[in-house]
Amino acid sequence: MKYHRPVLLQKTIEFLDPARGKLFIDATVGGGGHAFELLKRGGKVLGIDRDPEAIKHIKKSQKLKAKSQKLVLVCGNFSQIGEIAKSEGFSQLSGILFDLGVSSHQLEEARRGFSFIHEGPLDMRMDPNLNVRAFDLVNNFDKRRLNEIFKTYSQEELSWPIADAICRARQVKTIETTTELAKIVEAVYARHIKRKNKRIHPATKTFLALRLVVNSELLNLEDSLPQTVDLLEIGGRLVIVSYHSLEDGIVKRFFKQESRLKILTPKPIGPENSEIEANPRARSAKLRVAERI
Ligand SMILES: C[S@@+](CC[C@H](N)C(=O)[O-])C[C@H]1O[C@@H](n2cnc3c(N)ncnc32)[C@H](O)[C@@H]1O
């Protein structure tokens, strides 16, 4: 299976406009889809990912052999992007790319615990060194806290009944797996929602909220953005693909408030229908771009 199919590839590369010798950071290198395209066109790339499996995959990749001189890989959190760039000698950048969220590899690997479809442990850590897994939240947080998470992070309308069902279920038995949790949420939906939405699995929002909290995704994004502007040369571009409204809101607000950035996308750019058909995971993607002035 392909590690990950890059989303909005053509558009992001158009905005980054790589050419011989230009420097880039791909802050979420994942399967390298975007990074390899930048390298192919002559750019030099610092690729960061907090998931060691992503870094290992790219190092093994055939494509890298020919281009290894131009790609520097760091396993780390983009919340440290300033420090990482400094220690690798990357400054005066032509572009920085963030392609947020999870990779297909992370979603498809049952043992990583991101998916409600594949049975696996309730893990959801992008970085295996994190102390807290989804398991810990689901089995230890009280009802109010669970409700708060589901409401805040994924606007789950059934947050309270889901939190209640989780607390009841774990009194009988610890909730160990992704599919156990998915079944608990499905049962809540079956009780409360008469008309089923066949396109979206009932556990989608519950899983999204847990994933965001386990990986502190919004905090990391908020911490990293202010560090990016100093790394860009004048005319350098910050290119961000986000996949849900809370992420997109953080990016939008940051672009507006940072006086050294000119917004190049007054409205976010989404994928064409043809891309969504070929890759349904692209459906919610929103691209925003700003330029250092
Ligand atoms: C959507 S994938 C990127 C896919 C990549 N653009 C490609 O074409 O293959 C998102 C990646 O970002 C990584 N990631 C998410 N949050 C991160 C963070 N705070 N620091 C570093 N990497 C992060 C994930 O581990 C994942 O591999």
The ligand as an SDF file (V2000), in Angstrom:
LIG
                    3D

 27 29  0  0  0  0  0  0  0  0999 V2000
   -0.9070   14.5500    6.1030 C   0  0  0  0  0  0  0  0  0  0  0  0
    0.6110   13.8480    6.5970 S   0  0  0  0  0  0  0  0  0  0  0  0
    1.7860   14.6300    5.5280 C   0  0  0  0  0  0  0  0  0  0  0  0
    1.8790   13.9340    4.2150 C   0  0  0  0  0  0  0  0  0  0  0  0
    2.9710   14.4540    3.3150 C   0  0  0  0  0  0  0  0  0  0  0  0
    2.7500   15.8180    2.9120 N   0  0  0  0  0  0  0  0  0  0  0  0
    3.0660   13.5640    2.0840 C   0  0  0  0  0  0  0  0  0  0  0  0
    2.7800   14.0450    0.9820 O   0  0  0  0  0  0  0  0  0  0  0  0
    3.3820   12.3910    2.2100 O   0  0  0  0  0  0  0  0  0  0  0  0
    0.9170   14.6680    8.1010 C   0  0  0  0  0  0  0  0  0  0  0  0
    2.2360   14.2530    8.7700 C   0  0  0  0  0  0  0  0  0  0  0  0
    2.5280   15.2530    9.7320 O   0  0  0  0  0  0  0  0  0  0  0  0
    3.0960   14.6610   10.8500 C   0  0  0  0  0  0  0  0  0  0  0  0
    2.8810   15.5720   11.9680 N   0  0  0  0  0  0  0  0  0  0  0  0
    1.7100   15.9470   12.5190 C   0  0  0  0  0  0  0  0  0  0  0  0
    1.9080   16.8000   13.5410 N   0  0  0  0  0  0  0  0  0  0  0  0
    3.2460   17.0140   13.5990 C   0  0  0  0  0  0  0  0  0  0  0  0
    4.0780   17.8250   14.4250 C   0  0  0  0  0  0  0  0  0  0  0  0
    3.5690   18.5570   15.4310 N   0  0  0  0  0  0  0  0  0  0  0  0
    5.4080   17.8200   14.1890 N   0  0  0  0  0  0  0  0  0  0  0  0
    5.9370   17.0680   13.1890 C   0  0  0  0  0  0  0  0  0  0  0  0
    5.1990   16.2600   12.3900 N   0  0  0  0  0  0  0  0  0  0  0  0
    3.8680   16.2430   12.5940 C   0  0  0  0  0  0  0  0  0  0  0  0
    2.3700   13.3360   10.9760 C   0  0  0  0  0  0  0  0  0  0  0  0
    3.1340   12.4210   11.7130 O   0  0  0  0  0  0  0  0  0  0  0  0
    2.1970   12.9390    9.5140 C   0  0  0  0  0  0  0  0  0  0  0  0
    3.2280   12.0960    9.0830 O   0  0  0  0  0  0  0  0  0  0  0  0
  1  2  1  0
  2  3  1  0
  2 10  1  0
  3  4  1  0
  4  5  1  0
  5  6  1  0
  5  7  1  0
  7  8  2  0
  7  9  1  0
 10 11  1  0
 11 12  1  0
 11 26  1  0
 12 13  1  0
 13 14  1  0
 13 24  1  0
 14 15  1  0
 14 23  1  0
 15 16  2  0
 16 17  1  0
 17 18  1  0
 17 23  2  0
 18 19  1  0
 18 20  2  0
 20 21  1  0
 21 22  2  0
 22 23  1  0
 24 25  1  0
 24 26  1  0
 26 27  1  0
M  CHG  2   2   1   9  -1
M  END
$$$$
